[in-house]
């Protein structure tokens, strides 16, 4: 097995963070927690586990946060127990090469995508599911930090040639879906879950704040919902080429991070703009729903002020640092601030479906277009270059960068 992982070592993390400020190459140097190793293939530890050979795996923003150690040690998730190794890569498609005797619904030769982290009740084989797992939102499992039996930890991830995992963490890929589409099942499932956290109503004004992979998918998801009369979608992009893509995927309006955002919101929604002391600005009126896909201090503060009274900000963006946040709009304008993490089970056309299944269904019908989002491919050996391209969107115009492992 050849695999890329992060070794959870506080001394290595602290040292690499310090050196990385001076020498960016330190994130890949000998002191770094990042390791690309070849090790013996581990046996399946239980009869309900499988071995998967990777075919293609996308690089996610959360992977980059971890790779470049962009995580505060004082945020809430850091208080939870963690594994000694973090195997990277979850936007993958692969082929089952070995299946335990108790595996049902999958067999050798099936192509699969990965549902979750293998820490939830189903992956642990529990019969009594916690409330989150019972409703299908397994990333919120209340037992995710329970200790596991010795040797029962998943080994390997999408950034490698193979991995082992409980079969319950995988879903089969329909025959008509190409690998290049299947790697978007996970981010599309995230986008669908985000939309379901606050489904737009007819004629509402919606802002998709952030034009990366999930932003482009979310715009398409909002159109696939077929709200009538259609909601009016505005997208906030960093670069003009991203704004062009957002319009191609269904956004009615776009503006850029370099524009006067308050003036743009007033223009698109009819909100009234007010300016107080020292440039302090506020809108009365604004968007009915803001999907915040960036999560940094500036964008989240803006999102709260750009939302009308009684409107909703759905926080999807990953930012694992404490930030200074003005929450007075939550009180003064009764703006609802809710989170959206991962994927779950939703009801669509009267039937319960995992957001993974719905994502792949919409890909097959053409309601989600993904192929244009895959902009760069690299072999695993070129991982340093791949991460640099994924990070520098200004220079490379990268949307989704993937490792081709076939």
C-alpha positions as CSV (number, residue, x, y, z in Angstrom):
1,X,0.0,0.0,0.0
2,X,1.3,3.4,-1.0
3,X,-0.5,6.2,0.9
4,X,-0.2,9.9,2.0
5,X,-1.0,10.8,5.6
6,X,-0.4,13.4,8.3
7,X,1.3,12.2,11.5
8,X,-0.5,13.9,14.4
9,X,2.6,15.1,16.3
10,X,2.3,18.5,18.1
11,X,6.1,19.1,18.0
12,X,6.2,18.5,14.3
13,X,3.1,20.7,13.7
14,X,4.5,23.6,15.8
15,X,8.0,23.4,14.2
16,X,6.6,23.2,10.6
17,X,4.2,26.1,11.2
18,X,7.2,28.2,12.3
19,X,9.4,27.1,9.5
20,X,6.6,27.4,7.0
21,X,6.3,31.2,7.6
22,X,9.9,31.5,6.3
23,X,10.2,28.6,3.8
24,X,6.9,27.3,2.3
25,X,8.8,24.1,1.3
26,X,8.9,23.2,5.0
27,X,5.4,21.9,4.7
28,X,6.9,19.0,2.7
29,X,10.3,18.8,4.4
30,X,11.7,16.3,6.8
31,X,10.2,18.0,9.9
32,X,6.7,18.1,8.4
33,X,3.9,15.8,9.6
34,X,3.2,14.9,6.0
35,X,4.4,11.5,4.9
36,X,4.2,9.5,1.6
37,X,5.0,5.9,2.5
38,X,4.8,2.4,1.1
39,X,3.8,-0.2,3.7
40,X,2.5,-3.8,3.7
41,X,-1.2,-4.2,2.7
42,X,-3.1,-4.6,6.0
43,X,-5.5,-7.5,6.3
44,X,-9.3,-6.8,6.7
45,X,-9.9,-6.7,10.4
46,X,-13.5,-7.8,10.3
47,X,-15.9,-9.7,7.9
48,X,-17.9,-6.5,7.1
49,X,-14.8,-4.6,5.8
50,X,-13.6,-4.2,2.2
51,X,-10.4,-3.3,0.4
52,X,-10.7,-0.6,-2.3
53,X,-8.2,0.2,-5.1
54,X,-8.4,4.0,-5.9
55,X,-9.0,5.3,-9.4
56,X,-9.4,9.0,-9.1
57,X,-9.4,11.4,-6.0
58,X,-10.1,15.1,-5.8
59,X,-8.3,17.5,-3.5
60,X,-10.7,19.2,-1.1
61,X,-10.3,22.5,0.6
62,X,-10.4,20.7,4.0
63,X,-7.4,18.6,2.8
64,X,-5.5,21.8,2.1
65,X,-6.3,23.2,5.5
66,X,-4.8,20.1,7.1
67,X,-1.8,19.8,4.8
68,X,-0.8,23.4,5.5
69,X,-1.6,23.0,9.2
70,X,-4.2,25.8,9.0
71,X,-6.0,24.6,12.1
72,X,-6.2,26.3,15.5
73,X,-5.5,24.1,18.5
74,X,-8.0,26.0,20.5
75,X,-11.1,25.4,18.4
76,X,-13.9,23.1,19.5
77,X,-13.1,20.0,17.2
78,X,-9.5,20.1,18.4
79,X,-10.7,19.2,21.9
80,X,-11.9,15.8,20.7
81,X,-9.6,12.7,20.6
82,X,-7.9,12.2,17.2
83,X,-6.1,9.4,15.4
84,X,-2.3,9.3,15.3
85,X,-2.5,9.3,11.5
86,X,-4.9,11.4,9.3
87,X,-5.2,9.7,6.0
88,X,-6.0,12.3,3.4
89,X,-8.4,12.1,0.4
90,X,-12.2,11.5,0.6
91,X,-13.5,12.7,-2.8
92,X,-12.6,9.4,-4.3
93,X,-13.9,6.7,-6.7
94,X,-12.3,3.3,-6.6
95,X,-12.9,-0.4,-7.2
96,X,-13.6,-3.1,-4.6
97,X,-10.8,-5.6,-4.7
98,X,-11.6,-7.7,-1.6
99,X,-14.8,-8.1,0.4
100,X,-15.3,-9.8,3.8
101,X,-17.8,-12.6,4.2
102,X,-20.4,-10.4,5.9
103,X,-20.4,-7.7,3.3
104,X,-23.8,-7.2,1.7
105,X,-24.6,-5.0,-1.3
106,X,-21.1,-4.8,-2.6
107,X,-18.9,-7.3,-4.4
108,X,-15.4,-7.4,-5.9
109,X,-15.3,-5.3,-9.1
110,X,-17.9,-2.7,-8.0
111,X,-17.0,0.9,-8.3
112,X,-17.6,2.9,-5.1
113,X,-17.5,6.3,-3.6
114,X,-16.8,6.9,0.1
115,X,-19.6,8.1,2.4
116,X,-17.8,9.0,5.6
117,X,-15.0,8.7,8.0
118,X,-15.9,5.3,9.4
119,X,-16.4,6.6,12.9
120,X,-20.2,6.5,13.0
121,X,-22.5,4.0,14.5
122,X,-23.1,2.0,11.3
123,X,-19.4,1.8,10.6
124,X,-18.8,0.5,14.1
125,X,-21.5,-2.1,13.8
126,X,-23.7,-0.7,16.5
127,X,-27.3,-2.0,16.5
128,X,-28.6,1.0,18.5
129,X,-28.0,4.1,16.5
130,X,-27.5,7.5,18.0
131,X,-30.1,10.1,16.9
132,X,-27.9,11.6,14.2
133,X,-27.1,8.2,12.6
134,X,-30.7,7.1,12.9
135,X,-31.8,10.1,10.7
136,X,-29.0,9.5,8.2
137,X,-26.7,12.4,9.2
138,X,-23.8,10.2,10.1
139,X,-21.1,12.9,10.2
140,X,-22.8,14.2,13.4
141,X,-22.5,10.8,15.1
142,X,-22.5,11.2,18.9
143,X,-20.1,8.2,19.3
144,X,-17.6,9.3,16.7
145,X,-14.9,9.7,19.3
146,X,-15.5,6.4,21.1
147,X,-12.4,4.2,21.3
148,X,-12.2,1.4,18.6
149,X,-11.0,-2.1,19.1
150,X,-7.3,-2.6,18.5
151,X,-6.6,-2.9,14.7
152,X,-10.1,-1.7,13.7
153,X,-9.0,1.6,12.4
154,X,-9.4,2.4,8.7
155,X,-6.1,2.5,6.9
156,X,-5.4,4.6,3.8
157,X,-7.4,7.2,2.0
158,X,-8.0,8.6,-1.4
159,X,-4.4,10.0,-1.6
160,X,-2.9,6.5,-2.2
161,X,-3.3,3.4,-4.2
162,X,-5.7,1.6,-1.8
163,X,-7.4,1.6,1.6
164,X,-9.5,-0.6,3.9
165,X,-12.7,0.5,5.5
166,X,-16.1,-0.9,6.7
167,X,-18.4,-1.5,3.8
168,X,-21.0,0.7,5.3
169,X,-18.9,3.8,4.5
170,X,-19.2,3.1,0.8
171,X,-21.9,3.5,-1.9
172,X,-21.9,1.9,-5.4
173,X,-21.4,4.1,-8.4
174,X,-24.0,3.6,-11.3
175,X,-22.5,2.1,-14.5
176,X,-23.4,5.2,-16.5
177,X,-21.4,7.6,-14.3
178,X,-17.8,8.3,-15.3
179,X,-15.0,8.4,-12.7
180,X,-14.6,12.1,-13.6
181,X,-18.2,12.6,-12.4
182,X,-18.1,10.2,-9.4
183,X,-15.4,12.1,-7.6
184,X,-17.9,15.0,-7.3
185,X,-20.5,12.8,-5.5
186,X,-19.2,13.9,-2.1
187,X,-19.0,17.7,-2.7
188,X,-22.3,17.6,-4.5
189,X,-23.8,15.7,-1.5
190,X,-22.5,18.5,0.7
191,X,-24.1,21.1,-1.6
192,X,-27.4,19.3,-1.5
193,X,-27.3,19.1,2.3
194,X,-26.5,22.9,2.5
195,X,-29.5,23.7,0.2
196,X,-31.8,21.6,2.4
197,X,-30.8,23.4,5.5
198,X,-32.7,26.4,4.2
199,X,-34.5,25.7,0.9
200,X,-35.2,28.9,-1.0
201,X,-38.8,29.9,-1.6
202,X,-40.3,31.3,-4.7
203,X,-38.8,34.6,-5.9
204,X,-36.4,34.9,-2.9
205,X,-33.0,36.6,-3.3
206,X,-30.2,34.1,-2.6
207,X,-26.5,34.8,-2.3
208,X,-23.9,32.0,-2.9
209,X,-20.9,33.5,-1.2
210,X,-17.8,31.7,-2.6
211,X,-17.2,30.3,-6.1
212,X,-15.2,27.1,-5.6
213,X,-16.3,23.5,-6.3
214,X,-19.2,23.5,-3.8
215,X,-20.3,26.9,-4.9
216,X,-20.7,25.9,-8.5
217,X,-22.5,22.7,-7.5
218,X,-24.8,24.6,-5.1
219,X,-25.9,27.0,-7.8
220,X,-26.9,24.0,-9.9
221,X,-28.6,22.3,-6.9
222,X,-30.7,25.4,-6.3
223,X,-31.8,25.3,-9.9
224,X,-32.5,21.6,-9.8
225,X,-35.0,22.2,-7.0
226,X,-37.2,24.0,-9.6
227,X,-38.6,26.6,-7.2
228,X,-41.3,28.5,-9.1
229,X,-41.2,31.4,-9.6
230,X,-37.4,30.9,-9.6
231,X,-35.3,32.3,-6.8
232,X,-32.9,35.0,-7.9
233,X,-29.3,33.8,-7.4
234,X,-26.3,36.1,-7.0
235,X,-22.8,34.6,-6.7
236,X,-19.8,36.3,-5.1
237,X,-16.5,35.3,-6.8
238,X,-12.9,36.2,-6.2
239,X,-11.9,36.2,-9.9
240,X,-13.7,37.2,-13.1
241,X,-13.3,33.7,-14.6
242,X,-15.1,32.3,-11.6
243,X,-17.9,34.8,-12.1
244,X,-18.2,33.7,-15.7
245,X,-18.5,30.0,-14.6
246,X,-21.1,30.9,-12.0
247,X,-23.3,32.5,-14.6
248,X,-22.8,29.5,-16.9
249,X,-24.1,27.3,-14.1
250,X,-27.2,29.4,-13.4
251,X,-26.4,32.5,-11.4
252,X,-28.5,35.5,-12.4
253,X,-25.9,38.1,-11.1
254,X,-22.3,38.1,-9.9
255,X,-20.0,40.5,-8.2
256,X,-16.3,40.2,-7.1
257,X,-14.6,40.4,-3.8
258,X,-12.9,43.6,-4.9
259,X,-16.2,45.4,-5.5
260,X,-18.1,47.4,-3.0
261,X,-20.1,44.4,-1.6
262,X,-22.6,46.6,0.3
263,X,-23.5,48.6,-2.7
264,X,-23.8,45.5,-4.8
265,X,-26.2,43.9,-2.3
266,X,-28.3,47.1,-2.2
267,X,-28.4,47.1,-6.0
268,X,-29.5,43.4,-6.4
269,X,-31.9,43.2,-3.5
270,X,-33.3,46.8,-3.0
271,X,-31.8,47.0,0.5
272,X,-31.1,50.4,2.1
273,X,-27.5,51.1,2.9
274,X,-26.5,53.2,5.9
275,X,-23.1,54.3,7.1
276,X,-22.2,55.1,10.6
277,X,-19.0,56.2,12.4
278,X,-15.6,55.2,11.1
279,X,-16.9,53.5,8.0
280,X,-19.3,51.2,10.0
281,X,-21.9,50.1,7.4
282,X,-25.3,48.3,7.7
283,X,-28.1,47.3,5.4
284,X,-31.8,47.2,6.1
285,X,-33.1,44.6,3.7
286,X,-30.8,42.2,1.8
287,X,-30.8,38.6,0.9
288,X,-33.3,36.1,2.1
289,X,-30.7,33.3,2.2
290,X,-26.9,33.5,2.2
291,X,-24.9,30.3,1.7
292,X,-21.5,31.2,3.2
293,X,-19.0,28.9,1.6
294,X,-15.7,30.7,2.7
295,X,-16.0,30.9,6.5
296,X,-13.3,33.5,7.2
297,X,-13.9,36.5,9.5
298,X,-14.6,39.0,6.8
299,X,-17.0,37.0,4.8
300,X,-19.1,35.7,7.7
301,X,-19.4,39.2,9.2
302,X,-20.5,40.5,5.8
303,X,-22.9,37.7,5.3
304,X,-24.7,38.5,8.6
305,X,-25.0,42.2,7.6
306,X,-26.1,41.4,4.0
307,X,-29.1,39.3,5.1
308,X,-32.6,40.8,5.6
309,X,-34.3,40.8,9.0
310,X,-35.5,37.2,9.6
311,X,-33.4,35.8,6.8
312,X,-30.9,33.0,7.1
313,X,-27.1,32.5,6.8
314,X,-26.1,28.9,6.2
315,X,-22.5,28.5,7.2
316,X,-20.8,25.8,5.0
317,X,-17.2,27.1,4.8
318,X,-14.5,25.5,6.8
319,X,-12.4,27.8,9.0
320,X,-10.7,26.0,11.9
321,X,-9.7,29.2,13.8
322,X,-11.3,31.4,16.3
323,X,-12.5,34.6,14.7
324,X,-13.9,38.0,15.8
325,X,-17.6,38.0,14.9
326,X,-20.2,40.8,15.3
327,X,-23.3,38.7,16.1
328,X,-25.6,41.8,16.7
329,X,-27.5,41.1,13.4
330,X,-28.6,37.8,15.0
331,X,-30.2,39.8,17.7
332,X,-31.1,43.2,16.1
333,X,-32.4,41.7,12.8
334,X,-33.2,38.2,14.0
335,X,-30.9,36.8,11.3
336,X,-30.7,33.0,11.6
337,X,-27.2,31.6,11.6
338,X,-27.1,27.8,11.0
339,X,-24.4,25.4,10.1
340,X,-24.2,22.8,7.4
341,X,-21.6,20.0,7.6
342,X,-21.3,16.9,5.4
343,X,-24.2,15.0,3.9
344,X,-27.4,13.3,5.1
345,X,-30.7,11.8,4.0
346,X,-33.3,14.0,2.4
347,X,-36.8,13.4,1.0
348,X,-37.0,14.0,-2.8
349,X,-40.2,13.4,-4.8
350,X,-41.6,11.5,-1.8
351,X,-38.7,9.1,-1.3
352,X,-35.9,9.2,1.2
353,X,-32.5,9.4,-0.5
354,X,-29.0,9.9,0.8
355,X,-27.6,13.1,-0.7
356,X,-24.9,11.0,-2.3
357,X,-27.6,9.0,-4.2
358,X,-29.5,12.2,-5.2
359,X,-26.2,13.8,-6.3
360,X,-25.4,10.8,-8.6
361,X,-29.0,10.7,-9.9
362,X,-28.8,14.4,-10.8
363,X,-25.5,13.9,-12.5
364,X,-27.0,11.1,-14.7
365,X,-29.9,13.3,-15.7
366,X,-27.6,16.2,-16.5
367,X,-28.9,18.5,-13.7
368,X,-25.5,18.6,-12.2
369,X,-22.6,19.2,-14.7
370,X,-19.3,18.3,-13.2
371,X,-16.8,17.5,-16.0
372,X,-15.9,21.1,-16.5
373,X,-15.0,21.4,-12.9
374,X,-12.1,19.0,-13.1
375,X,-9.4,21.3,-14.3
376,X,-6.1,19.5,-13.4
377,X,-4.9,16.0,-12.9
378,X,-1.6,14.7,-11.4
379,X,0.0,11.4,-10.5
380,X,0.4,10.9,-6.8
381,X,4.2,11.3,-7.1
382,X,3.7,14.9,-8.1
383,X,1.7,15.7,-5.0
384,X,3.6,18.8,-4.1
385,X,2.8,20.4,-7.5
386,X,-0.8,19.2,-7.3
387,X,-1.3,21.0,-3.9
388,X,0.4,24.1,-5.2
389,X,-2.0,24.2,-8.2
390,X,-5.0,23.6,-6.0
391,X,-4.0,26.4,-3.7
392,X,-3.1,29.1,-6.3
393,X,-6.3,29.7,-8.1
394,X,-5.2,33.1,-9.4
395,X,-2.3,31.7,-11.3
396,X,-3.7,28.3,-12.5
397,X,-7.5,28.9,-12.6
398,X,-7.9,25.7,-10.7
399,X,-11.3,24.5,-9.6
400,X,-10.9,20.8,-8.8
401,X,-7.4,19.2,-8.9
402,X,-7.3,15.4,-8.7
403,X,-4.9,12.6,-8.4
404,X,-5.2,10.1,-11.2
405,X,-4.4,6.7,-9.7
406,X,-5.6,4.4,-12.5
